[in-house]
Amino acid sequence: MNHNGKNVGLVGIGKLGTAMMQNWFNHNKLIGVYHPIKSKAEQFIQRFPNGHYISEHELGEIDVLILALPATDVIPFITDLTAKNNLLAKTYIINMATALNTIEIKNKFPLLNSVGVKYMGHARDLLEHGNGLFITESNLPKQIEELFHPLGQIIIDSEETLIQVNRLATHYAVKAAIELKSEFVKRKFPLEYAQKALISIAPEVIRSYCEGNLGDFAKEIAKDIQMNVDGFGY
């Protein structure tokens, strides 16, 4: 079932909104797009023929409204719409902001249908590879499931778990980047080498490790590291 643009609205055309729109385009899902500056929405839609502009007034006619907004913008946006009577109780409001627990929206707007669907990962990965992982705390209505299935897998878990996973992954990623750059400086390698290692080599090695297709060179290094982790390297 393909949703038409009148039934589904996207608010937020940043990295995550763009990544989702690309995947919906790949699966011929029609999506309405709102931005307070109409020209920005129109520029965005030029890249995605599966989208069309919806006005602020038309947001009240939407069945599923996806908020791919920063956490600090979600509640003010909903507050503004409700103040103008531009949101109906029948509309499913999808909160995608990692740092904003959906329960906060439910408590502030008890008459609205608020649902949390959070993306676990980096928007660029979703844009380039699809097959994303989304977390929600309860079973989703069928029309929302059908909307997210082209984007990847949906798992029921707590939003707090998602925050912990993102925090842990970010911590170790930044730690590895800092340590790698520091080591390159210590060895007096050119800055360009460090940039290439961080932007190209390290991410692709991690991807290959996860997919189980490391090359022989990387396999030997992984073996040594694993032995040290297991306590057999000393």
ROFIKE-183266 format. One record per residue (C-alpha): residue number from 0; residue in three letters; x, y, z. Coordinates in pm, 1 decimal. Layout:
<recs>
+-----+------+----------+----------+----------+
! seq ! type !        x !        y !        z !
+-----+------+----------+----------+----------+
! NUM !  ala !        X !        Y !        Z !
...
+-----+------+----------+----------+----------+
</recs>
This chain:
<recs>
+-----+------+----------+----------+----------+
! seq ! type !        x !        y !        z !
+-----+------+----------+----------+----------+
!   0 !  met !      0.0 !      0.0 !      0.0 !
!   1 !  asn !    144.5 !    335.6 !    -99.8 !
!   2 !  his !     39.6 !    627.4 !    116.0 !
!   3 !  asn !    -51.8 !    934.7 !    -83.1 !
!   4 !  gly !     95.2 !   1270.5 !      7.2 !
!   5 !  lys !   -227.9 !   1385.2 !    174.0 !
!   6 !  asn !   -209.1 !   1111.0 !    439.1 !
!   7 !  val !    155.4 !   1135.7 !    541.9 !
!   8 !  gly !    346.5 !   1450.9 !    627.9 !
!   9 !  leu !    716.1 !   1502.6 !    699.3 !
!  10 !  val !    835.2 !   1793.8 !    911.0 !
!  11 !  gly !   1213.0 !   1821.7 !    921.8 !
!  12 !  ile !   1424.1 !   1814.2 !    607.3 !
!  13 !  gly !   1767.5 !   1783.4 !    764.1 !
!  14 !  lys !   1990.3 !   1476.8 !    753.8 !
!  15 !  leu !   1738.4 !   1227.0 !    890.2 !
!  16 !  gly !   1446.5 !   1368.0 !    692.1 !
!  17 !  thr !   1655.3 !   1354.0 !    374.1 !
!  18 !  ala !   1767.0 !    996.1 !    440.1 !
!  19 !  met !   1411.1 !    878.0 !    498.5 !
!  20 !  met !   1281.2 !   1063.5 !    194.7 !
!  21 !  gln !   1544.0 !    899.5 !    -26.2 !
!  22 !  asn !   1435.9 !    554.9 !     89.3 !
!  23 !  trp !   1066.7 !    637.8 !     44.8 !
!  24 !  phe !   1148.4 !    760.0 !   -304.4 !
!  25 !  asn !   1324.3 !    428.8 !   -374.8 !
!  26 !  his !   1003.0 !    248.1 !   -273.6 !
!  27 !  asn !    762.0 !    486.4 !   -444.0 !
!  28 !  lys !    608.2 !    615.2 !   -120.5 !
!  29 !  leu !    439.2 !    951.3 !   -166.4 !
!  30 !  ile !    505.0 !   1197.8 !    116.7 !
!  31 !  gly !    382.1 !   1547.0 !    190.1 !
!  32 !  val !    654.3 !   1788.6 !    304.9 !
!  33 !  tyr !    611.4 !   2090.2 !    530.5 !
!  34 !  his !    856.5 !   2366.9 !    611.2 !
!  35 !  pro !    767.1 !   2711.5 !    750.0 !
!  36 !  ile !    965.9 !   2861.1 !    461.8 !
!  37 !  lys !    781.8 !   2735.4 !    154.8 !
!  38 !  ser !   1076.2 !   2784.7 !    -81.9 !
!  39 !  lys !   1292.3 !   2548.3 !    125.8 !
!  40 !  ala !   1028.5 !   2277.0 !    108.6 !
!  41 !  glu !    999.3 !   2328.0 !   -267.3 !
!  42 !  gln !   1376.9 !   2303.4 !   -313.2 !
!  43 !  phe !   1375.2 !   1982.2 !   -111.2 !
!  44 !  ile !   1091.4 !   1835.9 !   -317.3 !
!  45 !  gln !   1278.1 !   1903.9 !   -640.7 !
!  46 !  arg !   1519.4 !   1629.4 !   -533.0 !
!  47 !  phe !   1239.5 !   1386.5 !   -452.8 !
!  48 !  pro !    952.4 !   1353.9 !   -701.8 !
!  49 !  asn !    767.0 !   1140.7 !   -445.6 !
!  50 !  gly !    707.0 !   1451.8 !   -234.6 !
!  51 !  his !    481.1 !   1752.1 !   -256.5 !
!  52 !  tyr !    441.4 !   2064.4 !    -49.3 !
!  53 !  ile !    178.3 !   2084.9 !    224.5 !
!  54 !  ser !     84.4 !   2407.7 !    396.7 !
!  55 !  glu !     54.4 !   2465.7 !    769.7 !
!  56 !  his !   -323.6 !   2459.8 !    739.2 !
!  57 !  glu !   -312.0 !   2123.1 !    559.7 !
!  58 !  leu !   -121.0 !   1966.5 !    848.8 !
!  59 !  gly !   -455.5 !   1928.0 !   1022.9 !
!  60 !  glu !   -569.8 !   1690.5 !    747.6 !
!  61 !  ile !   -270.5 !   1459.8 !    783.3 !
!  62 !  asp !   -317.7 !   1106.8 !    919.0 !
!  63 !  val !     50.1 !   1050.5 !   1006.9 !
!  64 !  leu !    276.6 !   1346.5 !   1086.3 !
!  65 !  ile !    646.0 !   1257.7 !   1114.0 !
!  66 !  leu !    853.3 !   1501.5 !   1318.3 !
!  67 !  ala !   1218.6 !   1458.8 !   1219.8 !
!  68 !  leu !   1311.0 !   1764.8 !   1425.0 !
!  69 !  pro !   1575.0 !   1841.1 !   1689.6 !
!  70 !  ala !   1453.3 !   1754.1 !   2039.0 !
!  71 !  thr !   1432.1 !   2120.5 !   2141.2 !
!  72 !  asp !   1201.1 !   2204.0 !   1849.0 !
!  73 !  val !    939.1 !   1929.7 !   1883.0 !
!  74 !  ile !    724.5 !   2056.7 !   2171.3 !
!  75 !  pro !    731.3 !   2422.7 !   2055.4 !
!  76 !  phe !    624.3 !   2307.4 !   1708.0 !
!  77 !  ile !    332.7 !   2102.0 !   1841.8 !
!  78 !  thr !    236.2 !   2384.0 !   2080.5 !
!  79 !  asp !    220.1 !   2630.0 !   1791.8 !
!  80 !  leu !      6.9 !   2397.2 !   1580.1 !
!  81 !  thr !   -238.7 !   2320.2 !   1859.3 !
!  82 !  ala !   -270.2 !   2689.6 !   1941.3 !
!  83 !  lys !   -379.4 !   2746.3 !   1581.2 !
!  84 !  asn !   -609.4 !   2440.8 !   1586.3 !
!  85 !  asn !   -401.7 !   2286.4 !   1309.5 !
!  86 !  leu !   -372.9 !   1942.8 !   1471.0 !
!  87 !  leu !   -651.8 !   1691.1 !   1505.7 !
!  88 !  ala !   -680.8 !   1415.4 !   1764.7 !
!  89 !  lys !   -693.6 !   1157.3 !   1484.1 !
!  90 !  thr !   -345.4 !   1250.2 !   1361.0 !
!  91 !  tyr !    -61.2 !   1020.0 !   1464.2 !
!  92 !  ile !    235.9 !   1237.3 !   1565.0 !
!  93 !  ile !    563.0 !   1050.2 !   1523.3 !
!  94 !  asn !    838.0 !   1173.0 !   1753.8 !
!  95 !  met !   1180.2 !   1083.8 !   1613.2 !
!  96 !  ala !   1395.1 !   1302.6 !   1837.7 !
!  97 !  thr !   1639.2 !   1078.1 !   2023.6 !
!  98 !  ala !   1682.9 !   1312.6 !   2319.2 !
!  99 !  leu !   1311.0 !   1376.3 !   2375.9 !
! 100 !  asn !   1119.4 !   1095.6 !   2547.2 !
! 101 !  thr !    777.7 !   1054.2 !   2389.4 !
! 102 !  ile !    617.8 !   1036.9 !   2734.7 !
! 103 !  glu !    695.9 !   1408.5 !   2770.1 !
! 104 !  ile !    485.3 !   1481.6 !   2462.6 !
! 105 !  lys !    205.1 !   1253.6 !   2586.3 !
! 106 !  asn !    199.9 !   1429.8 !   2923.1 !
! 107 !  lys !    193.0 !   1775.8 !   2770.4 !
! 108 !  phe !    -57.1 !   1692.3 !   2496.5 !
! 109 !  pro !   -274.3 !   1409.6 !   2638.9 !
! 110 !  leu !   -543.1 !   1450.1 !   2371.7 !
! 111 !  leu !   -301.1 !   1391.9 !   2084.9 !
! 112 !  asn !   -189.8 !   1058.3 !   1940.4 !
! 113 !  ser !    185.7 !   1068.0 !   2006.0 !
! 114 !  val !    405.2 !    774.7 !   1906.1 !
! 115 !  gly !    781.2 !    739.3 !   1940.8 !
! 116 !  val !    977.2 !    586.2 !   1653.5 !
! 117 !  lys !   1349.8 !    644.7 !   1701.2 !
! 118 !  tyr !   1627.9 !    574.8 !   1451.3 !
! 119 !  met !   1931.6 !    389.9 !   1584.8 !
! 120 !  gly !   2231.0 !    490.3 !   1379.0 !
! 121 !  his !   2370.3 !    768.5 !   1166.1 !
! 122 !  ala !   2151.0 !    937.1 !    907.0 !
! 123 !  arg !   2422.5 !    908.9 !    644.4 !
! 124 !  asp !   2421.1 !    530.1 !    679.6 !
! 125 !  leu !   2044.7 !    523.9 !    624.8 !
! 126 !  leu !   2081.4 !    753.1 !    324.2 !
! 127 !  glu !   2354.4 !    548.3 !    155.9 !
! 128 !  his !   2262.4 !    193.7 !    254.7 !
! 129 !  gly !   1901.1 !    189.2 !    375.3 !
! 130 !  asn !   1816.8 !   -103.6 !    602.6 !
! 131 !  gly !   1786.0 !    112.6 !    913.3 !
! 132 !  leu !   1693.9 !      5.9 !   1264.9 !
! 133 !  phe !   1406.4 !    180.8 !   1440.1 !
! 134 !  ile !   1301.7 !    152.5 !   1803.8 !
! 135 !  thr !    948.6 !    194.5 !   1935.8 !
! 136 !  glu !    808.1 !    113.2 !   2278.7 !
! 137 !  ser !    485.9 !    -58.0 !   2167.3 !
! 138 !  asn !    321.7 !   -218.8 !   1866.6 !
! 139 !  leu !    260.4 !     35.7 !   1593.5 !
! 140 !  pro !    -65.0 !     84.0 !   1403.2 !
! 141 !  lys !    -52.2 !    -92.5 !   1067.6 !
! 142 !  gln !    -36.4 !    227.7 !    863.0 !
! 143 !  ile !    272.7 !    342.9 !   1052.9 !
! 144 !  glu !    440.6 !      2.2 !   1023.3 !
! 145 !  glu !    385.5 !      7.7 !    647.2 !
! 146 !  leu !    539.1 !    352.6 !    632.8 !
! 147 !  phe !    859.7 !    250.3 !    811.0 !
! 148 !  his !    911.3 !    -97.3 !    664.3 !
! 149 !  pro !   1079.1 !     39.8 !    347.3 !
! 150 !  leu !   1328.3 !    213.9 !    576.0 !
! 151 !  gly !   1436.6 !    -99.1 !    761.7 !
! 152 !  gln !   1357.3 !   -301.4 !   1072.4 !
! 153 !  ile !   1134.2 !   -202.1 !   1365.2 !
! 154 !  ile !   1212.5 !   -339.3 !   1713.0 !
! 155 !  ile !   1015.3 !   -291.3 !   2034.9 !
! 156 !  asp !   1242.2 !   -162.7 !   2311.8 !
! 157 !  ser !   1265.0 !    133.5 !   2548.1 !
! 158 !  glu !   1366.6 !    478.1 !   2428.2 !
! 159 !  glu !   1612.0 !    487.9 !   2718.6 !
! 160 !  thr !   1793.0 !    184.6 !   2574.8 !
! 161 !  leu !   1829.5 !    368.0 !   2244.2 !
! 162 !  ile !   1983.7 !    666.2 !   2422.1 !
! 163 !  gln !   2229.4 !    439.6 !   2604.2 !
! 164 !  val !   2330.3 !    262.0 !   2282.4 !
! 165 !  asn !   2381.3 !    590.0 !   2096.7 !
! 166 !  arg !   2579.4 !    735.3 !   2386.8 !
! 167 !  leu !   2800.3 !    426.5 !   2415.7 !
! 168 !  ala !   2865.9 !    406.9 !   2040.9 !
! 169 !  thr !   2938.0 !    779.9 !   2020.6 !
! 170 !  his !   3173.2 !    762.9 !   2318.8 !
! 171 !  tyr !   3387.3 !    486.6 !   2170.9 !
! 172 !  ala !   3378.9 !    633.6 !   1820.7 !
! 173 !  val !   3500.5 !    974.5 !   1940.4 !
! 174 !  lys !   3754.7 !    810.7 !   2173.7 !
! 175 !  ala !   3894.5 !    604.5 !   1884.2 !
! 176 !  ala !   3909.3 !    911.2 !   1658.8 !
! 177 !  ile !   4095.3 !   1117.0 !   1919.6 !
! 178 !  glu !   4340.8 !    837.2 !   1996.9 !
! 179 !  leu !   4405.6 !    765.3 !   1628.7 !
! 180 !  lys !   4466.5 !   1130.6 !   1546.5 !
! 181 !  ser !   4692.2 !   1165.0 !   1851.4 !
! 182 !  glu !   4895.8 !    862.3 !   1740.0 !
! 183 !  phe !   4939.3 !   1006.3 !   1390.1 !
! 184 !  val !   5062.8 !   1334.1 !   1539.2 !
! 185 !  lys !   5301.9 !   1145.1 !   1766.8 !
! 186 !  arg !   5444.3 !    961.7 !   1466.0 !
! 187 !  lys !   5461.6 !   1288.0 !   1269.9 !
! 188 !  phe !   5247.6 !   1156.7 !    985.3 !
! 189 !  pro !   5095.9 !   1422.1 !    757.1 !
! 190 !  leu !   4757.0 !   1554.7 !    862.3 !
! 191 !  glu !   4611.0 !   1434.7 !    531.6 !
! 192 !  tyr !   4693.6 !   1076.9 !    631.3 !
! 193 !  ala !   4508.4 !   1111.5 !    959.6 !
! 194 !  gln !   4204.9 !   1256.1 !    782.2 !
! 195 !  lys !   4199.9 !    971.4 !    531.4 !
! 196 !  ala !   4237.5 !    713.4 !    808.3 !
! 197 !  leu !   3946.7 !    862.7 !   1003.3 !
! 198 !  ile !   3712.9 !    931.7 !    712.1 !
! 199 !  ser !   3781.7 !    634.1 !    488.3 !
! 200 !  ile !   3989.4 !    352.8 !    635.4 !
! 201 !  ala !   3846.8 !    322.7 !    987.7 !
! 202 !  pro !   3473.3 !    338.3 !    895.1 !
! 203 !  glu !   3511.8 !     83.7 !    615.9 !
! 204 !  val !   3715.5 !   -152.5 !    834.0 !
! 205 !  ile !   3443.3 !   -136.6 !   1100.2 !
! 206 !  arg !   3175.5 !   -204.1 !    838.4 !
! 207 !  ser !   3373.5 !   -499.4 !    699.6 !
! 208 !  tyr !   3426.6 !   -638.2 !   1051.0 !
! 209 !  cys !   3052.5 !   -621.7 !   1121.1 !
! 210 !  glu !   2970.5 !   -786.2 !    788.2 !
! 211 !  gly !   3230.2 !  -1058.3 !    842.2 !
! 212 !  asn !   3435.6 !   -985.0 !    531.9 !
! 213 !  leu !   3763.1 !   -842.4 !    660.7 !
! 214 !  gly !   4062.2 !   -883.1 !    431.7 !
! 215 !  asp !   4357.7 !  -1099.7 !    535.5 !
! 216 !  phe !   4559.0 !   -799.6 !    657.2 !
! 217 !  ala !   4275.6 !   -680.5 !    883.1 !
! 218 !  lys !   4195.6 !  -1035.3 !    999.2 !
! 219 !  glu !   4545.9 !  -1076.2 !   1144.2 !
! 220 !  ile !   4515.7 !   -747.2 !   1331.4 !
! 221 !  ala !   4168.0 !   -840.6 !   1457.4 !
! 222 !  lys !   4300.3 !  -1176.8 !   1577.2 !
! 223 !  asp !   4575.5 !  -1012.7 !   1780.1 !
! 224 !  ile !   4336.0 !   -761.0 !   1931.6 !
! 225 !  gln !   4082.6 !  -1031.1 !   2019.7 !
! 226 !  met !   4351.5 !  -1233.9 !   2196.1 !
! 227 !  asn !   4441.7 !   -932.5 !   2407.1 !
! 228 !  val !   4074.1 !   -868.0 !   2486.6 !
! 229 !  asp !   4029.1 !  -1233.2 !   2588.1 !
! 230 !  gly !   4338.3 !  -1215.4 !   2806.9 !
! 231 !  phe !   4556.6 !  -1446.8 !   2599.2 !
! 232 !  gly !   4782.7 !  -1185.6 !   2453.0 !
! 233 !  tyr !   5008.7 !  -1141.5 !   2751.8 !
+-----+------+----------+----------+----------+
</recs>
